[in-house]
Amino acid sequence: MIIPYFKILAKRNFTLLWSGQITSQFGDKLTQLALVSLVGFFFKDSSSLGLAVIFSMTIIPVILFSPVTGVYVDRWDKRKTMYLCDFFRGVLIILIPILFLKAVYFPLICLIVFISATLGRFFIPAKMAFIPQITEKKDIFIANTLVSVTATTAAIFGIGLGGIIVDSLGLKATFYIDAITFFASAIFIFFIAKTEKKHFSPNDIVGISREVVENIKKSFVKELTEGIKYILATKETKYAFRTFLFLFSYLGGISTVYIRFIQNTIGTSSQEVKEVAFIGIFLGAGIFIGSLIYGRFAHKISIKKVIDLSSLTASFFLLFFVLWIKHNPYILHAMALSFFWGISLSPIFIGVNSLIHNTTKEALLGRIFSSLEFIAHLGFLITMFIASFLSDLLNPFTIITSIGIIGSIFSVIFLIKDAKSQRI
């Protein structure tokens, strides 16, 4: 069962890429937790809006540059692209501990995070395009599975260990360790014995600018418009659009406020992230386990019914979570409840994707998913800023409770509406 994985890891080039990826993934999560503590250092008790600002710097590049990065990556040497991206990310991260002690530099730190996240948008497609170059065709599936599973494991490990590192060693040491992970990743990838005829040249940046503009027009405007038109033209894709927009707007609303609620209720200060990290691990584990469970019987139950019931259950469970933790502020309680909340959320993600795969023409899948991703991230950003602003005026408990009530109301409306539609 696991022998094929050991065989592919025995190949030097793949092992170097794999090692670089898991090291880089660990560094990504370490950065996120360090930024939570950094915002707490700057803004003390009023950090929800600060968290929204710093988190948006990691999300906006996904929306802005995803249609563009592939054009460059296809022209460049993938290996050089990856190790240069991680090298410069390491350099950028080192700048943060040098600058973070003075609050006046917070906007500059946001810019550093934005540039670092943008470099990440080049690293990911370069990595995915490079795998077939160092892997035999018969091993592609195993290679992709190994890359995906270990990336998730590294992320979870990064969240858990990252929380301990931040709280134990402090922000400066954390950012230095984070920078080392990116430098280590760059070194791993640098020693891959694979070269391409393509070169990472500044002239390329100028030479393909026109192609980039055309790609933006096609991918970001034309294909997005066509995707949205198709979404609104069919019943199933309309449903998927509504569900994705609702889910990500919901998650965006509670993202930063949830962190502040945990810090205020269970933690001792807005700079401590250990409790947030541990609870995040159990939430992720719940989503993972719930996905496996749902996958076993998904074919036996209506996808829409499962999604609607999951939305309603997750909303009720969020209300129960905040009310329980408000009166029982114990980390073990929060971890256990987060695990079950993750289970209640998991069918929504799988259900929507399965619904689209089952009802959409293969030629349109790319546009549908890119359109959904764009709308989802946009909804996430808008609600994140609104909830964060209101949380600083009121308090996290009030905002999360309000979001839970609103989510429950909409979930009930969707459940009734979809039940009537199915009967008709």
N, C-alpha and C positions, 0 to 999 in steps of 0.2 A: 504493500500500500504506500509506504513512504520511501521505498527504495528509489523510485524515479526522481524524487526531490533531492536525495543525496547525490544521485548521478549528475544532475544538472548543476548542483553546487560544487561538484568536483571540477567543473570547468572554470578556469581562472578568470576569464573576462566577465562571465556572468556573476561570479561570486564578488568581484570587485564592484560591479554595478549595484548588486543587491546590497552589499555592505554600505555603499555610499547612500543608497536610498533610505535604508532604515535609520542610518545616522542622521541624515537630513530631516527625516520625518520626526524623529525624536526632538531635534532642534526646533522644528516648527511649533510643536506643542509646548516646549519649554519657553519659547518666545511668548506665546499667548498667555501663559500663566504669569510670566514676569511682567507683562504689560498690564494685567489686572492689578498686580501689586503696585506697579509704577503709577497708575492712575489714582490708586488709593493714597499714595505718597503726595501727589500733587493736590488732589481735591478733598482729601480727608473724608468727611462724611457725605459730601455731595458729589458722588463719583459716577452716578448713572449716566449722565450726559457725557462725561469724559470717557467712560467705557464705550458709549455709542460712537463717539468720534474716532477713537483709536481702533475699534473693531471695523468701522466702515472703511478704514484705510486698507484692510485686508480683503474686503468684499468688492469694493469698487473696481479694482484691477480685473476681477473676473468678468465684470460686465463690459468694461471698456476695451480690454485687450484680447479677449479670447478669439474674436474673429481675425485678429491681426497676427498673433504670434506664430501661427502655423505657416504663414507665408515666409517669414524669416527662417524659421527652423528648417523648412524644407531646403533652403539654399545654403545653410551653414553646416559645418562639421558638428554632428550631434554631440560627440564626446567633448569637444572644446566648449560647446555651448553650455553643457552641464557643469563642467568643472569651473568655468569662468563665472557662471551664475552663482554657484555656491561659494566661490572665493569672495566675490564682491558682496554677497549677503553676509558673510563673516565679517568683512571690513565694516559694513554698515552697522551690524549689531554691536561691534566694539565701540562705535561712536556713542551709543546710547548711555553706557555708564559714565562716560566722560562728560556728557551734557546734562544728564537727568537731574542733578542736584539743584539746578536752578529752574524754577517753574517757568521762567520767561522763555525757556527753550522748548516748551511742550509742543508748539506748532512745528518746530523743526524736527522733533522726534516723530511726530505724525508723518511728516514728509519722508523721513528715513524708513518708517514702517511701510509706507505706500510704495516706495521704490523697491524695497526688499520683496514685498508681495508681488510686484510686477515682474521682478526677476524670476520668481517662482512660477509665473505663468509661462515663461520660456522653458524652464527646467522640465516641467511635466510632459508637454508634447515631445520634447527632445528625447526624454527617457523612453516614452512609449514607442517612438519611431526607431529608437536605437536597439531595442530588444531583439527584433528579427535579425539584425546584423550580427549578433553574437550568439544566436540560438538557432539550432536546426529546426526546420519546419515542423518535424514530428514532435518537437518538444515545446512548441509555442504555447499550447494550452497549459502545460505544467508550469512553464515559466511565468505566465500571466497570473496563474493561481497563486504561486509562491510569492510573487511581487505584491499581489493584492492582500493576501492574508498577513504577511509579515509587516506590510505597511500599517495595517490596522492594529496589529499587535504592538508595533513600535509607538503608534500614536497613543494607545491606551497606557502603555508603560511610561511614555513621556508625560502624560497627564498626572499619573500617580506619583512617580518619582520626582517630577517637576515641582509638584506642590511641596514636597518635603525639602527639596533643594532651595526653593525660594524662601520658605519660612526659616530654614536652618542656617543657610549661608548668607542670606541677604541678596538684595537686588544686584549690586555690582558684581559679586561673584557669579551669580546666575547668568548674567549677560555675557560674562567672559567665558563661562562654560558653554553657553549657547553658541558663541562665535567659534569656539574650538570644534563643536560638532559640524559646523558648516565647512571649516577648513579641513577637517578629517574627511568629510565626504568628497571634497574637491580633490584631495590627495588620492583617495581610493580610485576615483574615476580617471584621474590623470594617468595612472599606471595601467589602465586598460590598453592592451596591445591591439588596438584597432584604429586604423586611420582611414580617412576619406579624402577624396580629391577636392572636396569643397573646403573653402577657407573662410574663417571668421574675419572679414575685412570691412573696415569703415565704408569702403566704396559700395559695398552691398546695400548698406543702409540707405544711401542716396539713390543707388541704381534701381531699387525695387519700390521706391516710394509710390510711384504711380500705380503699381500693381496692388500695393496695400490699400490705396484709396479706392480702387475698383473693388477690392475684396470687401472693404467695409460697406460699400454701397450695396453689394450683392448679399453678403452674409448678415449685415446688421440692419439693413433697411428692407431690401427686396424679399429675402428669404424669411425674415422675421414677419413681415407683413403677410406674406403668403401663408406662413404657419399659423398666424392668428386668425386669418380668414378661414382656414381649414378647421381650426379649433372651434370657431363659432358656427360652422356649417353643419356639424354633426352632433347628435345627442351625446354620444359617448365622450368625445373630446371636449365638449362643453362642460361635461361633468368633471373631467380630469382637470380642466383649466380652473374651474371653481374650487375644486378640492385643493389643488396646489396653492392657489392664491390664498385661500383661507388658512391652510396649514402653515405656510411660511410667514404669513402676516402674523399669525398667532405666535409662532416661535420667535419671530423678531420682537414682538411686544414684550415677551417675558425674558429674552436672552440676557440683557444687562441687569434688569430688575431682579431676576432670579438670583444672580450672583450677589447683588447687594443684600437681598433678603437673607441669604445664607450667612454672609459675613456679619450682618447686624444681629442675627438671631443665635447663631451657633459659634461663629468666630469671635475673636477678641478685638479685631480692628479691621479697617478696610484694606490694609496692606497684606493681611494673611490670606493665603490661598489654599492651604492644605485641605481644609474642609471642602472647599469648592471642588478641588481636584478629586478627592475620594468619592464625592457624590456624583461627579461627572463620569467616573469609571463605572459605577453601578448603573447609571442611566444608560450608558453605552452598552453595557452587558445585557441589560433588559431588552434593548432594541434588538441586539444580536440573537438572544435566546427566543424572543418573541417571533422574530423572522423565521427561525428554524421551525418553530411550532406551527406557525401559520402556513408555511410552505408544505407541511404534511397533509393538511386537509383543505387547502385553498380551492381545489377543484370541486369540492362537494357543496360549497356555499356560494351564494351570490356575492360577487366582488363588491358591488355597490352597497349591499346591506352590511357587509363586514366593515367597509370604510366608514359608513355613517355611524354604525354602532361604536366603532373604535374612536371616532371623533368625540362622540357624546361621553363615552367612558373616560377618555383622557381628560376632558374638560372637568367632569365631576371629580376625577382623581386629583387633578391639580388643586381644586378647592379643598378637598380633604387634606392634601399634603400641607398646604400653607396653614390651614387651621390647626392641624395636629402639631406641626413643628412650632407654631407660635406658642402653644401651651406646653409642648414637650420638646424643648430645644436640645435634643441629643443627636449626636452625629450618626450613631448606629440606626436610629429611627429614620433619619433622613436618607441614609444609604439604602435601607430596605425599601422604603416607599418610592425612591427614585427608580429602583430596579423594576418594581411593578408598574410604575408610570411608563417606563421605557417599553415594557411588554404591551401595554395598551396602545402605545403610539405606533408600534412596528408594522401592523397590517396596512396602515395608510400608505406608507412609502411603497411597499411591494404591490399593493392592490392597484394603485394608480398606474405604476409602470406596466403591470401585467395587462390592465385594461387597454392601455394604448397599444401595446404589442399585439393584442388579440384583435383589435378593431381598426388598425391603421395600416394603410398601404406601406410596404417596405420602403419605397422610394421617398416617402414623406416623413419617415421616422426622425431623421436628423433635424429637419425644420421644426417638427412638433416639439421634440425635446429641447432644442435650443430656445424656442419661444417660451416654453414652460420655465426653463432655467432663468431666462431674462425676467419674466414676470415675477417668478418666485423671489429672486434676489432683490428686485425692486420693491416688492411688498414687504420683504424682510427689513430693508433699510428704512423705509418710511415709518413703519410701526415701531421699529427699534428707537428711532429718534423721538417720536411722539411719546412713547411710554417712558423713555429715559427723562425727558423734560418734565413730564408730569410727576414722575417719581421723586425728582429733586424738589418739586413744590410741595408734594404731599408726603408719602412714604411708600416703600416697596410693597409692604403687606397690602395696602389699599389698592395699589395698581394691579398686583397679581390677582387678587380676589376679584377685582372688576373685570379683568381679562378672562378669568375662569367663568364668571357669570355670563359675560357676553358670548364666550365660546360655547357655553352650554345652550344658550338660547338659539344661536345660529345652528348648532348641531341638531337640536330638536326640530327646527324648521326644515332643515335639509332632510332629516329622516322621514318626516311626514310627507313632504313634497315628493321625495323619491318613491315612497311606498305607494302614493296615489298614482304616480306615473307608471309604475310597474303593473299596477292593477288595470290601468287603462290599456 
